[in-house]
Amino acid sequence: MQKVWMKFFFIWLEKQKELNSMKQFYHFIVKEFYHIFRDRKTLFILLGMPMVQIIIFGFALTNEVKNTRIVIVNQSTSATAMKLVEKIESSAYFELYSQTKDPSIIDQLFKKGTVKVALIIPHDFAPALIAQNKGQLQIITDATDPNVATALTNYLSVIIQDFQKELNPNNIIPYKMEVDTRMMYNPQLKGAYNFVPGVMAMVLLLVCTMMTALTVVKEKELGNMEILLTSPINPIKIILAKAVPYLLLSIINITTILLLSYFVLDVPINGSLVLLYAESALFIMVSLGLGLLISAGTDSQQSAMFISLIVMFLPTVMFSGFIFPIENMPLPLRIVSNIIPAKWFFIIVKSVMIKGVGIQLVWKETLILFMMMIFFFTMAIKKFKIRLA
Amino acid sequence: MVKLNSSDIAIKVTAVNKSYIVGKKKTPALENINLTIQAGTLFGLIGPDGSGKTSLFRILTSLLLPDSGEIWVDGLNVITEYKKLRKRIGYMPGKFSLYTDLTIKENLDFFASLFGTSFEENYDLIKDLYVQIEPFKDRRAGQLSGGMKQKLALCCALIHRPTILFLDEPTTGVDAVSRKEFWEILQSLKKEGITILVSTPYMDEATLCDQVALIQEGKILDVDTPAQMVNKFTNPIYAIKGANMLQLLRELEKDPSVERIYPFGEHHHLVMKEKDVLPVLPLSVTINKIKPNIEDLFIHLMQHHE
């Protein structure tokens, strides 16, 4: 009888221990939230940053041609030339800056930077077109930014080709090949389809990696670690408790980004929202693990910040495929890009969000991220110093 | 290696050495430290800045590993049994190490939960201390005065009812009244059965301890009760005061019968080599024979040491 009682007592005691241990963990998380909420400026930046980035990338930093100023040097007085000018003017892509007869103005305006593209319609344009079947036009662009120059030339060429068809609708050329181009998943070639996943990767990395790296190092720098280390708390708990608040904060950030891109930038969410969140949570965990690993290896907030920015942030921007396509990189850099977690996340988000695919097509990338998460957390816990020096 | 079970010894330190690498040079911080501290005593570690007090504290609290030597705290080996040890000790670092963006109450609750206990559970132990800071319990720790910060830090170190309390320079930067209060609190904690190891650069606080160890440049000069310690000072000592104190100091330094002379508050303390011999003094100078205090002894030991 007594033995049974003893057994119950021990079970109860174990339960109490577990409860206490949960309480310890819970209080640690609460404390982390206090730190975050009381540092209003940082919190404001953390929550405001995704909005600002989406807006900046959505409206300012874009390669899309929209209302670009154009100069037309129109030396022809023909009706055809006038119609062409009207056609260009009425398109959404170009805005007629001025129309002159003097080609020397082009150089002036290019140098000033007010105009980046010019079209020259020579005086014999109409006669040559009709008599010789060969009307000549010239497009001049400011190619200091080659991407913009190429884009402008393409847009303008398309308009001119369109115009040609309109001019001669019944033109039957023998052996005519008609190319019907379809831009899959993004028929309007919107930049937002590419940068929304990119901004998601960047914001999550910035918030999770840098902030968590800073939060542990701060405890070291301010001496709090000295007391934490003389207490019985398990390092694993310190590490996990530090990660939880930033996980929640990052989920808020993802929601902001998705809402803004859906309602403001008209980016569709074609795949499963649940999968998108789950993949994001996985990437957040990877970033948190990385941040905690950085913090375990550094002793000052400065070096933690430096490492997160230089060693993590820059490669992420460069090698994730968000700004520079990885396919065009030389082999060594393509190999390097494989160790950048953001690259895999970028692929996953693009696939799920834009192409609308399911887990069966992104399981490989998911698995890679999962392995990275395990690796970073194990390393962070292993490297966490149980003593001061 | 004999496991230390004897319950009346709280801390036993044997042949501990510790050095730091500064630049590329090895700088010794602690050299051959031997200490035995009885359970339930208030033990003072007295020494100037940079004498190795903090290093010793960190080794005793398992925060640092010694280069060599053996340390038992509360019957536990500090190096191998640090996990068990960390449940039992209370440590208050020299630098204020609580969370400045948390309020008094939040800090207390946090540190209580860290040790698996609650504020209410051990309230009776910290009650006397807590009532003094309670009016400010919703104020953030960063906005407290120096004395209140120390009281809060002590509360946090006590919240889990440790068996041994380590206080690293708890009264540095605290006003005279708060210092006095602080020592009164330590006396009452001692009555609760807690062994207290406290370090201080202030010699006057030495007399408030049961036992003191004088530490200088990483070496322990002497360990004894404060009363016994001053008895070791055998040279005759006088307090002198005159119109031109600086000149007096310079002239007496040259006197061969003088062991040493040094400024001490308003007076100079004059230590003679032999009894009943007095130097020639100007008429205006007053001279009184005094009892040596711990600081006189410390200066004495320091110079012998060199």
Interface residues (C-beta under 8 A of the other chain):
Chain A: K17 N20 S21 K23 Q24 Y26 H27 F28 V30 K31 Y34 H35 R38 D39 L222 G223 N224 E226 I227 L228 L229 T230 S231 P232 I233 I386 R387 L388 A389
Chain B: R58 T61 S62 L63 L64 L65 Y82 K83 R86 K87 I89 Y91 P93 K95 F96 S97 L98 Y99 T100 D101 L102 E106 D109 F110 F111 S113 L114 F115 G116 T117 C156 A157
